[in-house]
Amino acid sequence: MSTTVSPLAPAGTPELPPVAGVRLATASAGIRYEGRTDVLLALFEKGTTVAGVLTRSKCPSAPVEWCKVRLKAGKARALVVNAGNANAFTGSKGVAAVKHTATLAAEASGCKPNEVFLASTGVIGEPLNTDAIARVMRGAALAARPENWKAAARAIMTTDTFPKVATATAMIGSVQVRINGIAKGSGMIAPDMATMLAFVFTDAPVAASALQALLKREVVDTFNAVTVDGDTSTSDTLLLFATGAAAARGAPVIKSAGDKNLIDFARALHVVLADLSEQIARDGEGARKLVRVHIKGAVSKSSARKIALSIANSLLVKTAIAGEDANWGRVVMAVGKAGEPADRDKLSIFFGEIRVAHAGARDPAYDEKKVSVYMKRDVIDLTVDLRLGKATDRVLTCDLTKEYVAINGDYRS
């Protein structure tokens, strides 16, 4: 966790009201960091449903594999997250660590181990000391309160420079429900469903199957449309917990993702996921600029996404933007290497509203001074119009600075 806050951090952090049926606590276990909290415990009332989207890495962490199995039942009573150690590539010790942690949480909160969900973030390849977690678990359970949202967001941070929180409300029937979310992540971010973790909580009464279908749909243009460095973490975890407490206030129970009562909830969920995912891009390690890559005129959504990611993950594009250089030649390179339909003599490239390249050449009206002024902004919109079809897409990324190298060169030091 950095002491220097990213210049792209939001101007303020919203206050997150309680979510009925959710209590939170944090603790300092000393797993890797001294003088800060590094364990989060969230407790849920009986009847809480859960959905999740997990990393597609072929080398997933032990907590990811634990959650993958438990998601099938769709029930949750507790969540334990630790920062500083990813419990990934830890073999049988990693498996034993998740079982022990789940047992500790179950005993402290009065539920079954299979109702406990786990996530870990930090260094890969080092065994997780669950004795440290054991020392703080019972106290955390006793201290859990409905209002500890910012503390929860801080406890899961690693190289993050600010806590990431978001909130929204929605109507289900005639009843207002709340959605709160927290996230962490600033490097190793290229979700494929980053060290990305995100946890969303609501009091809406939604069945696990409907929750899962909704989350899978809404992640496409939020968390899966963000990249910092093109590296997919072993630990990517996004979990959505629904306590159902709003049913006591008259909210209808949602059993299908196609239920019309879910329309406003889906909108609000998208808002929370989009907010959190943009905060991750804004906190990219060493970032000084948020970059929004827009693709227009592609032959398909899938093709547009691949081209957008090719641009967003290009080290040459990202370093040019860091240097405030509108080097459209690097953008052309990234479009061309994506392996998707593109015609050099049809496409146009824009930085902001300024067209810099068109019809296979530099734009005749290109003005270097005008573009240079635009490139000094904190937020850069880079648009490629392929003029081949009607499909569009957008991906968020950030620039690549010397600080990114410094952070990752010293990560285990």
Secondary structure, 3 states (H helix, E strand, C coil): CCCCCCCCCCCCCCCCCCCCCEEEEEECCCCCCCCCCCEEEEEECCCCEEEEEECCCCCCCHHHHHHHHHCCCCECCEEEEEEEECCCCCHHHHHHHHHHHHHHHHHHHCCCHHHEEEEEEEECCCCCCHHHHHHHHHHHHHHCECCCHHHHHHHCCCCCCCCEEEEEEEEECCEEEEEEEEEECCCCCCCCCCCCEEEEEECCCECHHHHHHHHHHHCCCCHHHECCCCCCCCCCEEEEEECCHHHHHCCCCECCCCCHHHHHHHHHHHHHHHHHHHHHHHCCCCCCCEEEEEEEEECCHHHHHHHHHHHHCCHHHHHHHHCCCCCHHHHHHHHHHCCCCCCCCCCEEEECCEEEEECCEECCCCCHHHHHHHCCCCEEEEEEECCCCCEEEEEEEECCCHHHHHHHHCCCC
